[in-house]
C-alpha cells in the first residue's frame, strides 16, 4: 500500500475476477457514502449512443456499431482471442477513461475516501495511484454458478475470460483488504461498512 498524502482523498482500488460480486460490493461502498468511479460504466458511456469513441471504433472494427452505439457482442467477437485487435481497442479506450477518471477526482477532491472500480487493476498495472487495494472474492463454486447464470455465457467463454485475468488466489495475496461474498449479503455489507470506518479512522 502506498503512503497516503494528506489533503487529498484516500484512493481505494476495487477489483475482483468475473463473477465474484464486485458490482454488488461497489454499490455497498456507495451506500456507505464513498463516491464511485466505475471504469466499466465509463466505457459504456464512451461506447453508447453518441459516445465519443463510437466513430473511431467503427473505423477500426467495421460493422460493430450502429445508431445505438457499439454492439458489445460483435466487438467482443472481433477482439476476444486476438491480442493485436485488443491492443488497438485498448489504445483508444484507456486514454479516454483516464481523462474521465481525472475529472471525477477533481470533482470529489474534498472527500475523505474515493472508490475506483477497476476490473483489471492488477492485469493492466492500474494500481499506481491507489492507496488501498480491495479484492472481492468468492468460492470457485459460487463464481462458476454466478457466471454461467448470465445470458449468453458458456463454459468456453468463461474459460477465455478467466485466462486473461490473474488467478483469484494471487489477487488475494496482493490485496490490502479482501471482501468475501460467499456469505449472506448482510455479512458482506458489514465487511464493507467496517472497512470504510477503518479507513476513515486512519485519516484522523
DOVEXLO-344429 format. One line per 2 residues: number of its first residue (from 1); their letters; for each residue x, y, z of N, C-alpha, C. Coordinates in Angstrom, 3 decimals. Each point is the difference from the previous one (the first is absolute). Example, Ala and Ser with C-alpha at 12.3 -4.5 7.8 and 13.67 -1.06 7.14 Angstrom:
! DOVEXLO-344429
1 = AS = 13.190 -5.690 7.800 -0.890 1.190 0.000 0.900 1.200 0.000 ~ -0.350 1.050 -0.720 0.820 1.190 0.060 -0.770 1.090 0.730;
//
This chain:
! DOVEXLO-344429
1 = XX = 0.848 -1.196 0.000 -0.848 1.196 0.000 0.878 1.238 0.000 ~ -0.305 0.950 -0.856 0.782 1.220 -0.043 -0.372 0.900 1.168;
3 = XX = 0.933 0.858 0.385 -0.263 0.915 1.102 -0.994 1.061 -0.441 ~ -0.996 0.242 0.858 -1.023 1.003 -0.352 0.516 1.399 0.283;
5 = XX = -0.199 0.885 -0.947 0.406 1.385 0.169 -1.223 0.788 0.449 ~ 0.162 0.766 1.075 -1.114 0.785 0.523 -0.478 1.016 -1.034;
7 = XX = -1.194 0.528 0.226 -0.614 1.029 -0.832 -0.423 -0.511 -1.371 ~ -0.132 -1.278 -0.140 -0.682 -0.549 -1.163 -0.705 -1.258 0.469;
9 = XX = -1.032 -0.451 -0.739 -0.720 -1.202 0.444 0.902 -1.237 0.011 ~ -0.315 -0.923 0.873 0.637 -1.316 -0.040 -0.684 -0.795 -1.108;
11 = XX = 0.795 -0.526 -0.907 -0.542 -0.695 -1.168 -0.057 -1.500 0.254 ~ -1.209 -0.540 -0.061 -0.216 -1.446 0.138 -0.133 -0.578 -1.407;
13 = XX = 0.784 -1.013 -0.309 -0.130 -0.709 -1.274 -0.758 -1.306 0.229 ~ -1.151 -0.129 -0.644 -0.839 -1.196 0.160 0.153 -0.892 -1.217;
15 = XX = 0.319 -1.260 0.222 0.155 -0.921 -1.120 -0.453 -1.390 0.408 ~ -0.028 -0.903 -0.972 -0.440 -1.367 0.249 -0.319 -0.660 -1.328;
17 = XX = 0.173 -1.286 -0.051 -0.237 -0.731 -1.241 -1.489 -0.056 -0.330 ~ -0.296 -0.422 -1.223 -1.386 -0.110 -0.453 -0.817 -0.904 0.943;
19 = XX = -1.216 0.453 0.310 -0.905 -0.814 0.809 0.253 0.020 1.493 ~ 0.885 0.873 0.457 0.332 0.038 1.427 -0.923 0.910 0.811;
21 = XX = -0.805 0.821 -0.678 -0.924 0.886 0.717 0.512 1.418 0.166 ~ 0.932 0.393 -0.867 0.620 1.325 0.122 -1.014 1.139 -0.157;
23 = XX = -0.917 -0.120 -0.950 -0.988 1.069 -0.228 -0.891 0.187 1.223 ~ -0.373 -1.113 0.620 -0.829 0.054 1.211 0.753 0.688 1.124;
25 = XX = 1.269 -0.340 0.156 0.825 0.601 1.058 0.210 1.490 -0.277 ~ 0.180 0.373 -1.272 0.167 1.420 -0.348 -1.219 0.805 0.449;
27 = XX = -1.200 -0.552 -0.212 -1.234 0.686 0.430 -0.027 0.166 1.518 ~ 0.542 -0.985 0.717 0.041 0.084 1.474 0.914 1.126 0.464;
29 = XX = 1.100 0.213 -0.707 0.874 1.132 0.326 -0.732 1.317 -0.228 ~ -0.754 0.082 -1.101 -0.771 1.214 -0.294 -1.033 0.235 1.105;
31 = XX = -0.672 -1.072 0.423 -0.983 0.101 1.094 0.662 0.494 1.282 ~ 1.294 -0.325 0.162 0.747 0.430 1.191 0.578 1.407 -0.162;
33 = XX = -0.348 0.673 -1.119 0.378 1.390 -0.187 1.294 0.247 -0.743 ~ 0.524 -1.028 -0.685 1.260 0.152 -0.731 -0.302 0.223 -1.488;
35 = XX = 0.400 1.138 -0.575 -0.234 0.236 -1.437 0.739 -1.046 -0.850 ~ -0.655 -0.424 -1.081 0.511 -1.086 -0.841 0.302 0.468 -1.411;
37 = XX = 1.193 -0.365 -0.488 0.294 0.098 -1.428 0.052 -1.418 -0.546 ~ -0.924 -0.304 -0.902 -0.131 -1.347 -0.560 0.579 0.002 -1.416;
39 = XX = 1.149 -0.662 -0.155 0.680 -0.012 -1.304 -0.883 -0.641 -1.076 ~ -0.722 -1.075 0.344 -0.880 -0.653 -0.974 -1.130 0.936 -0.431;
41 = XX = -0.573 0.731 0.968 -1.080 0.947 -0.325 0.527 1.111 -0.906 ~ 1.243 0.424 0.237 0.617 1.021 -0.858 0.137 -0.512 -1.430;
43 = XX = 0.411 -1.269 -0.137 0.134 -0.609 -1.334 -1.363 -0.072 -0.685 ~ -1.040 -0.379 0.759 -1.363 -0.055 -0.557 -0.416 1.374 -0.535;
45 = XX = 0.338 1.039 0.758 -0.353 1.363 -0.422 0.735 0.379 -1.280 ~ 1.278 -0.355 -0.068 0.807 0.318 -1.178 -0.466 -0.757 -1.245;
47 = XX = -0.591 -1.209 0.245 -0.407 -0.856 -1.109 -1.509 0.020 -0.256 ~ -0.741 0.723 0.820 -1.456 0.020 -0.125 -0.488 0.933 -1.096;
49 = XX = -1.313 0.250 -0.066 -0.542 0.908 -1.008 0.689 1.366 0.098 ~ 0.500 0.502 -1.110 0.732 1.276 -0.047 1.295 -0.008 0.813;
51 = XX = 0.489 -1.193 0.360 1.250 -0.106 0.737 1.170 0.523 -0.823 ~ 0.960 0.621 0.681 1.087 0.687 -0.709 0.940 -0.946 -0.745;
53 = XX = -0.027 -1.292 0.322 0.905 -0.935 -0.675 -0.666 -0.851 -1.080 ~ -1.310 0.147 -0.169 -0.730 -0.884 -0.922 0.554 0.078 -1.426;
55 = XX = 0.237 1.223 -0.482 0.493 0.164 -1.369 1.361 -0.652 -0.208 ~ 0.908 0.187 0.978 1.346 -0.567 -0.127 -0.026 -1.521 0.091;
57 = XX = -0.894 -0.526 0.839 -0.118 -1.462 0.110 -0.536 -0.588 -1.306 ~ -0.950 0.689 -0.622 -0.548 -0.469 -1.289 1.095 -0.010 -1.074;
59 = XX = 0.883 1.010 0.043 1.104 0.037 -0.966 0.952 -1.185 0.191 ~ 0.282 -0.329 1.256 0.917 -1.103 0.305 -0.640 -1.361 -0.245;
61 = XX = -1.296 -0.107 0.369 -0.704 -1.280 -0.085 -1.341 0.210 -0.715 ~ 0.019 0.092 -1.324 -1.219 0.283 -0.767 -1.122 -0.998 0.296;
63 = XX = -1.220 0.555 0.133 -1.166 -0.844 0.226 -0.295 -0.303 1.449 ~ 0.778 0.602 0.919 -0.225 -0.302 1.428 -0.812 1.082 0.705;
65 = XX = -0.448 1.025 -0.749 -0.802 1.062 0.624 -1.264 0.269 -0.809 ~ -0.913 0.728 0.662 -1.243 0.430 -0.654 -0.428 1.309 0.638;
67 = XX = -1.234 0.441 -0.288 -0.459 1.268 0.593 -0.156 -0.103 1.518 ~ -0.025 -1.214 0.533 -0.095 -0.178 1.454 1.381 -0.102 0.656;
69 = XX = 1.044 0.195 -0.802 1.351 -0.087 0.544 0.681 -1.302 -0.391 ~ 0.964 -0.401 0.824 0.760 -1.214 -0.283 -0.826 -1.232 0.341;
71 = XX = -0.006 -0.978 -0.898 -0.606 -1.297 0.282 1.064 -0.822 0.728 ~ -0.160 -0.144 1.315 1.048 -0.615 0.826 0.241 -1.464 -0.376;
73 = XX = -1.045 -0.674 -0.442 0.163 -1.402 -0.415 0.902 -0.081 -1.240 ~ -0.283 0.856 -0.976 0.786 -0.016 -1.242 1.440 0.458 0.261;
75 = XX = 0.147 1.027 0.828 1.345 0.491 0.304 0.776 -1.058 0.786 ~ -0.687 -0.651 0.924 0.636 -1.066 0.775 0.486 -1.117 -0.898;
77 = XX = -0.834 -0.363 -0.973 0.376 -1.055 -0.940 1.212 0.412 -0.838 ~ 0.105 1.310 -0.270 1.098 0.497 -0.838 1.340 0.028 0.731;
79 = XX = -0.047 0.119 1.335 1.270 0.152 0.734 0.353 -1.179 0.901 ~ -0.994 -0.795 0.416 0.277 -1.087 0.938 0.920 -1.034 -0.656;
81 = XX = 1.117 -0.248 0.662 0.959 -0.959 -0.545 0.929 0.576 -1.049 ~ -0.130 1.312 -0.285 0.858 0.667 -0.990 0.772 1.115 0.712;
83 = XX = 1.227 -0.300 0.382 0.782 0.927 0.832 0.245 1.336 -0.695 ~ 0.233 -0.020 -1.300 0.281 1.235 -0.732 -1.242 0.895 -0.051;
85 = XX = -1.153 -0.613 -0.278 -1.257 0.762 -0.060 -0.328 0.582 1.373 ~ 0.200 -0.787 1.036 -0.279 0.461 1.361 0.917 1.176 0.361;
87 = XX = 1.254 -0.095 -0.398 0.968 1.066 0.271 -0.416 1.303 -0.681 ~ -0.472 -0.093 -1.247 -0.442 1.194 -0.727 -1.235 0.623 0.663;
89 = XX = -0.916 -0.857 0.441 -1.212 0.493 0.668 0.364 0.694 1.314 ~ 0.879 -0.636 0.768 0.403 0.579 1.285 0.731 1.327 -0.187;
91 = XX = 0.720 0.127 -1.127 0.693 1.248 -0.305 -0.951 1.170 -0.172 ~ -1.241 -0.291 -0.379 -1.041 1.025 -0.093 -0.648 0.248 1.362;
93 = XX = -0.351 -1.102 0.679 -0.847 0.091 1.191 0.750 0.526 1.218 ~ 1.197 -0.524 0.259 0.681 0.332 1.258 0.285 1.498 0.176;
95 = XX = 0.500 0.707 -1.037 0.217 1.444 0.191 -1.298 0.767 0.276 ~ -1.084 -0.413 -0.659 -1.290 0.681 0.190 -0.539 -0.230 1.407;
97 = XX = 0.127 -1.231 0.489 -0.448 -0.307 1.369 0.868 0.749 1.011 ~ 1.300 0.075 -0.279 0.904 0.730 0.888 -0.387 1.461 0.148;
99 = XX = -0.441 0.589 -1.089 -0.434 1.403 0.025 -1.250 0.153 0.869 ~ -0.954 -0.943 -0.131 -1.221 0.044 0.807 0.322 -0.224 1.484;
101 = XX = 0.968 -0.867 0.256 0.409 -0.290 1.375 0.599 1.250 0.662 ~ 0.831 0.726 -0.738 0.603 1.221 0.557 -1.065 1.056 0.288;
103 = XX = -0.996 0.099 -0.873 -1.091 0.964 0.216 -0.805 -0.368 1.247 ~ -0.246 -1.299 0.200 -0.710 -0.482 1.193 0.783 0.380 1.258;
105 = XX = 1.311 -0.241 -0.037 0.846 0.303 1.164 -0.077 1.488 0.350 ~ 0.088 0.852 -1.004 -0.044 1.446 0.240 -1.336 0.418 0.612;
107 = XX = -1.071 -0.643 -0.449 -1.342 0.348 0.481 -0.239 -0.448 1.437 ~ 0.792 -0.974 0.475 -0.223 -0.564 1.347 1.237 0.111 0.892;
109 = XX = 0.866 0.947 -0.274 1.283 0.028 0.710 -0.115 0.379 1.474 ~ -1.173 0.476 0.448 -0.194 0.335 1.414 -0.504 -1.193 0.819;
111 = XX = -0.319 -1.109 -0.660 -0.509 -1.184 0.699 1.153 -0.720 0.717 ~ -0.307 -0.699 1.130 1.060 -0.766 0.678 0.415 -1.247 -0.771;
113 = XX = -0.980 -0.672 -0.605 0.255 -1.248 -0.720 -0.617 0.059 -1.391 ~ 0.689 -0.582 -0.981 -0.564 -0.187 -1.341 0.212 -1.449 -0.399;
115 = XX = -0.971 -0.554 -0.712 0.081 -1.388 -0.448 0.134 -0.049 -1.514 ~ 1.039 -0.694 -0.471 0.172 -0.227 -1.428 -0.204 -1.482 -0.279;
117 = XX = -1.048 -0.309 -0.744 -0.307 -1.380 -0.379 0.803 -0.303 -1.262 ~ 1.038 -0.836 0.149 0.922 -0.279 -1.113 0.097 -1.516 -0.188;
119 = XX = -0.808 -0.558 -0.923 -0.043 -1.459 -0.161 1.375 -0.632 -0.212 ~ 0.846 0.614 -0.827 1.322 -0.575 -0.314 1.112 0.801 0.677;
121 = XX = -0.207 0.319 1.270 0.952 0.829 0.737 1.407 -0.603 -0.009 ~ 0.101 -1.283 0.278 1.314 -0.653 0.013 0.496 -0.291 -1.416;
123 = XX = -0.908 -0.495 -0.832 0.392 -0.431 -1.349 0.529 1.152 -0.853 ~ -0.554 1.193 0.211 0.385 1.155 -0.816 0.801 1.026 0.797;
125 = XX = 0.597 -0.434 1.117 0.829 0.897 0.822 -0.736 1.286 0.368 ~ -1.242 -0.157 0.442 -0.814 1.168 0.336 0.127 0.450 1.441;
127 = XX = 1.004 -0.511 0.727 0.085 0.280 1.437 0.913 1.169 0.341 ~ 0.521 0.696 -1.008 1.004 1.047 0.235 -0.487 1.087 0.956;
129 = XX = -1.238 0.450 -0.144 -0.495 1.111 0.822 -0.922 -0.472 1.122 ~ 0.027 -1.290 0.279 -0.910 -0.577 0.991 0.676 -0.080 1.364;
131 = XX = -0.733 0.422 1.046 0.529 -0.067 1.363 -0.341 -1.318 0.693 ~ -1.158 -0.570 -0.333 -0.461 -1.208 0.702 -0.743 -0.892 -0.996;
133 = XX = 0.515 -1.199 -0.217 -0.596 -0.919 -0.979 -0.960 -0.965 0.700 ~ -1.237 -0.025 -0.484 -1.024 -0.911 0.522 -0.333 -1.032 -1.075;
135 = XX = 0.146 -1.266 0.336 -0.338 -1.085 -0.919 -1.297 -0.657 0.460 ~ -0.968 -0.100 -0.916 -1.261 -0.695 0.259 0.182 -1.450 -0.432;
137 = XX = -0.336 -0.924 0.896 0.276 -1.411 -0.270 -1.151 -0.880 0.468 ~ -0.090 -1.165 -0.627 -1.017 -0.990 0.363 0.570 -1.385 -0.297;
139 = XX = -0.714 -1.020 0.396 0.458 -1.362 -0.283 -0.089 -0.276 -1.499 ~ 0.782 -0.958 -0.473 -0.047 -0.377 -1.421 -1.390 -0.473 -0.389;
141 = XX = -0.669 -0.694 0.911 -1.350 -0.510 -0.282 -0.982 1.145 -0.212 ~ 0.061 1.005 0.884 -0.894 1.154 -0.130 0.313 0.796 -1.266;
143 = XX = 1.279 0.165 -0.293 0.408 0.721 -1.208 -0.568 -0.671 -1.245 ~ 0.186 -1.309 -0.109 -0.467 -0.737 -1.178 -1.512 0.088 -0.148;
145 = XX = -0.712 -0.167 1.107 -1.469 0.048 -0.030 -0.492 1.372 -0.458 ~ 0.603 1.065 0.535 -0.415 1.359 -0.359 0.274 0.299 -1.473;
147 = XX = 1.198 -0.376 -0.457 0.388 0.330 -1.373 -0.860 -0.744 -1.011 ~ -0.237 -1.278 0.241 -0.763 -0.797 -0.962 -1.491 0.348 -0.004;
149 = XX = -0.433 0.772 1.000 -1.409 0.430 0.021 -0.212 1.242 -0.869 ~ 1.093 0.589 -0.499 -0.114 1.196 -0.839 -0.432 -0.376 -1.421;
151 = XX = -0.808 0.863 -0.586 -0.484 -0.245 -1.364 1.168 -0.058 -0.976 ~ 0.009 -1.002 -0.851 1.010 -0.114 -1.047 1.339 -0.535 0.461;
153 = XX = 0.124 -0.345 1.289 1.278 -0.483 0.505 0.098 -1.520 -0.162 ~ 1.175 -0.447 -0.427 0.273 -1.435 -0.111 1.269 -0.302 0.781;
155 = XX = 0.233 -1.276 0.258 1.196 -0.408 0.726 1.254 0.384 -0.783 ~ -0.062 -0.135 -1.329 1.142 0.336 -0.845 0.310 1.498 0.078;
157 = XX = -1.048 0.815 -0.061 0.174 1.449 0.079 0.548 0.393 1.376 ~ -0.509 -0.638 1.038 0.463 0.251 1.365 1.486 -0.332 0.125;
159 = XX = 0.396 -1.124 -0.569 1.415 -0.407 0.062 0.900 1.019 -0.713 ~ -0.478 0.538 -1.134 0.787 1.002 -0.737 0.171 1.271 0.835;
161 = XX = -1.088 0.431 0.630 0.055 1.206 0.841 0.936 -0.231 1.181 ~ -0.134 -1.165 0.637 0.852 -0.311 1.149 1.474 -0.027 -0.383;
163 = XX = 0.299 -0.457 -1.218 1.400 -0.094 -0.442 0.653 1.371 -0.117 ~ -0.832 1.065 -0.137 0.517 1.368 -0.108 0.123 0.666 1.368;
165 = XX = -0.506 -0.667 1.042 -0.014 0.586 1.334 0.982 -0.716 0.915 ~ 0.613 0.761 0.901 0.879 -0.582 1.007 -0.811 -0.936 0.900;
167 = XX = 0.552 -1.164 0.365 -0.743 -0.920 0.869 -0.430 0.666 1.310 ~ -1.182 -0.380 0.477 -0.559 0.595 1.220 0.969 -0.132 1.173;
169 = XX = 0.651 -1.137 0.117 0.926 -0.231 1.121 1.106 1.059 0.016 ~ 0.521 0.322 -1.185 1.069 0.993 -0.094 -0.526 1.398 0.321;
171 = XX = -1.223 0.295 -0.429 -0.591 1.301 0.317 -0.165 0.159 1.510 ~ -0.457 -1.064 0.651 -0.187 0.047 1.452 1.332 0.270 0.707;
173 = XX = 1.059 -0.610 -0.512 1.317 0.184 0.613 0.500 1.439 -0.138 ~ -0.425 0.680 -1.050 0.457 1.374 -0.255 -0.914 1.046 0.628;
175 = XX = -1.125 -0.414 0.532 -0.997 0.939 0.520 0.431 0.603 1.333 ~ -0.443 1.241 0.237 0.098 0.587 1.340 -1.184 -0.449 0.844;
177 = XX = -1.156 -0.172 -0.642 -1.203 -0.516 0.663 -0.733 -0.923 -0.959 ~ -0.710 -0.992 0.556 -0.803 -0.941 -0.805 -1.447 0.080 0.482;
179 = XX = -0.917 0.135 -0.933 -1.434 -0.060 0.313 -0.524 -1.330 -0.525 ~ -0.525 -0.813 0.903 -0.488 -1.338 -0.351 -1.485 0.075 -0.326;
181 = XX = -0.384 -0.526 -1.170 -1.419 0.003 -0.385 -0.618 -1.398 0.028 ~ 0.764 -0.999 0.482 -0.575 -1.344 0.175 -0.578 -0.118 1.413;
183 = XX = -0.864 0.932 0.324 -0.641 0.044 1.319 -1.290 0.794 -0.163 ~ -0.868 0.021 1.016 -1.227 0.800 -0.115 0.333 1.459 -0.344;
185 = XX = -0.865 0.610 -0.812 0.285 1.348 -0.498 0.134 1.006 1.139 ~ -0.705 -0.250 1.115 0.112 0.905 1.155 1.414 -0.036 0.582;
187 = XX = 0.632 -1.162 -0.044 1.382 -0.121 0.499 0.970 0.734 -0.920 ~ -0.220 -0.132 -1.306 0.848 0.725 -0.956 -0.134 1.503 0.223;
189 = XX = -1.236 0.468 0.190 -0.229 1.434 0.239 0.710 0.445 1.278 ~ -0.025 -0.839 1.009 0.688 0.309 1.257 1.505 0.128 -0.201;
191 = XX = 0.567 -0.875 -0.835 1.434 0.081 -0.302 0.340 1.351 -0.644 ~ -0.856 0.427 -0.939 0.238 1.270 -0.700 -0.095 1.168 0.980;
193 = XX = -1.048 0.010 0.822 -0.189 1.101 0.951 1.153 0.083 0.990 ~ 0.468 -1.155 0.471 1.125 -0.017 0.942 1.264 0.547 -0.651;
195 = XX = 0.223 -0.369 -1.269 1.196 0.469 -0.700 -0.052 1.513 -0.210 ~ -1.165 0.511 -0.387 -0.144 1.448 -0.203 0.308 0.748 1.297;
197 = XX = -0.531 -0.491 1.123 0.256 0.632 1.298 1.489 -0.044 0.341 ~ 0.625 -1.156 -0.264 1.423 -0.179 0.302 0.855 0.969 -0.816;
199 = XX = -0.307 0.118 -1.295 0.799 0.860 -0.876 -0.197 1.491 0.367 ~ -1.226 0.364 0.332 -0.246 1.389 0.434 0.757 0.293 1.294;
201 = XX = 0.002 -0.969 0.919 0.700 0.168 1.279 1.510 0.164 -0.231 ~ 0.513 -0.681 -1.039 1.449 0.072 -0.277 0.425 1.393 -0.476;
203 = XX = -0.976 0.796 -0.446 0.301 1.349 -0.484 -0.046 1.044 1.116 ~ -0.597 -0.398 1.122 -0.193 0.963 1.107 1.336 0.390 0.631;
//
